[in-house]
Each structure stands twice: as structure tokens, then as C-alpha cells.
């Protein structure tokens, strides 16, 4: 038997994608070829499901599979995003600083590794 649809997981995935692309619900609805209120309506508390056509259009817009859009595939990015969103603002700021430090350190090691791969002069 297949997995049951989880509206909260779908909303989390959708929120993640919207924030990563800097989109508000109305602008996403229009860009994805949906009615103006389609995305906003997904977040209505009484809403328990999403039309398959809406999910397909959103997946196509973001360039993800339908399985990813539905949250049926494990996605560490979304889980990490949800953890981040649940932090208080001060902890979110600390997390941003830590992530940026990791990026800088990683970039330094990557560039150093590129130099090591250069052939030695003959």
C-alpha cells in the first residue's frame, strides 16, 4: 500500500521552495499557471489535500519531481529548513553565521585542492 498524503509535509516543502525562490503565494500561483489564490488556499487550515493538477504545475515550475513536491522522498534540505524555521530569531542568526563560516572554509579547501591537482613543471 502507498504512503498517505501528508498536507503538512507538502506545505513545508512548498514553503521551503517559495522561500528559496523568493516568491509570495500570489506571484507563485500566477507564475505556475494557477488561479491567483491557489497557493494561498493550500495553507488554509481546513485544507486537507491538494488537487493533483496543482501539485504537478508547482512541481514543474520548481523543476522537481512530483514525488519531491509531495514530500514522499526524504529530503534533508526540507528537514533542515524546518528545524531552522523553528529556532528563535537569535538562534537563526547564529545558524546563518555558522553556515557561512562552513561555506567559506569549504571554498578555501576546495581552492587549495585545485592547486594541488596542477601538474608539476617538467
FENPEQUI-V792019 format. One record per helix or strand of 2 or more residues. SS is the DSSP state (A for helix, B for strand). FROM is the first residue (numbers start at 1). LEN is the number of residues. If there is no record, write none. Layout:
ss=SS from=FROM len=LEN
ss=SS from=FROM len=LEN
This chain:
ss=A from=7 len=15
ss=A from=25 len=7
ss=A from=38 len=5
ss=A from=52 len=11
ss=A from=66 len=4
ss=A from=76 len=10
ss=A from=89 len=28
